[in-house]
Amino acid sequence: MLTVEKIGGTSMSQFGNVLNNIIIGKRNAEDYYNRIFVVSAYSNVTNKLLEHKKTGDPGVYEQFINNGDFATALDSVLAYLLEINQEMEKIGLDINAAKEFIEERIAKTKTILVYLNNVKASGYLNVINIHLAAREILASIGEAHSAWNSVNILNNNGVNAKCIDLSGIDDPSPLTIDERISRTFENKKFDKILYIVTGYTKGTEGIMREFDRGYSEVTFSKIAEVVKANEAIIHKEYHLSSADPNIVGVNNTKPVGHTNFIVADQLADIGMEAIHPKAAKPLEKAGINIRIKNTFEPEHPGTLISRDYISEIPKVEIISGTKRVLAIEVRSSEMVGEVGADLEIMKHLNNRKISYILKSTDASSITIVVWDKKILNQQLISDLKTIKNVEVHSREVAIVCAIGSNIAKPGFLARATSALANEKINVLSFGQSLRQVNMQFIIERNDYEDAIKVLNKSLCLEIGW
């Protein structure tokens, strides 16, 4: 059985647990193999190279695009990477060889960025394309660092491991992402060698341009498809659970166990990615199941995501959501009975490359819920105000969702709204499609945690399991 397995950044930062729980553990030596591991950068490294994924705090990339001192910023990242190496020495990293590797990699990156900066200053090429190229190069550093370290540690712990660096920093070949992966894994034998692969893949289309921060899962997915893996496994620092244990408490949640790709898509739409949606699609089409496992509970089977699964019993599987959304309402009495009243609104969203999470309507107003990206949303609101005879209002809100592969049961919606009402939580807007896999509630932001708790208790713990 061949598996392709991805290890997330938080787990990578605790690589001793990865060794003990995932790679070596209680396995016999011959059982180390027939597995390919795709690794993320260590926790917070990509944030320092690009920008913080959640807060937006700038990293080296910001220095480059604003003509700042990116070389000094890279030196700061190097110091951080060397600190990580110090921790990894305890579990077998050859710290001198590791230092030499990452110093050389940072030096190469500086040289390339200086060249790009000079080209940018010449004014002959599109600045945006230069910035995107720099973003790709910077992103690749984190995975190259963690993959090299992992192989060195594994070799020093008696595992025959080899590194596959898909970042192609020394390979000028104009290959697409798919071509690079296909050629790399052509005729590879997996029964005697454990391959550790960078989550970043270099390609002419630019993996960051196509998938941004979800790129490592895209690499993972494409490898699984190419090698025809029996299963694709994602190791995270937590289970895919009925609700966020940080909100409801560990004892008030449990692993989902089994769900389908439709549910995974619903989670991705609100930012709780079991797997990036563009990474899931190739696996879904190929019939390759995904398993989400907890790094720190290796004996637990985790949650299996399969194409055809539908719960035999109608139940809510997951309560999830986010506080980082904005509701924008466009009002006009002229919308009543008007065919295509929302067409101009959708054109403005398309022009700004903004995807909405929820849309609800009545006779004279349309509400869309989008991610709360302040500058982009300000631009969108200004655009919408140019539509003739409309009023535009916006409001910072939260969205809470009750999701399941089979929630087509009379009473689920009534129970959910009653539970929210009992806690004095007002539903500002609501959405559900005919497929009945996701009930979406728009609420006040300060009610978010309470809504997660009450819906988890009412829909998952009391009747859902």
Secondary structure by P-SEA (a helix, b strand, c coil): cbbbbbbcaaaaaaaaaaaaccccccccccccccbbbbbccccccccccccccccccccaaaaaaaccaaaaaaaaaaaaaaaaaaaacccccaaaaaaaaaaaaaaaaaaaaaaaaaaaaaccccaaaaaaaaaaaaaaaaaaaaaaaaaaaaaaaccbbbbbccccccccccccaaaaaaaaacccccccbbbbbbcccccccccccccccaaaaaaaaaaaaaacccbbbbbcccccccccccccccccccccccccaaaaaaaaaaccccccaaaaaaaaaacbbbbbbbccccccccbbbbccccccccccccccccccbbbbbbbbcccccccccaaaaaaaaaaaccccccccccccbbbbbcccaaaaaaaaaaaaaaccbbbbbbbbbbbbbbcccccccccaaaaaaaaaaaaccccccccccccccbbbbbccccaaaaaaaaaaacccccccc
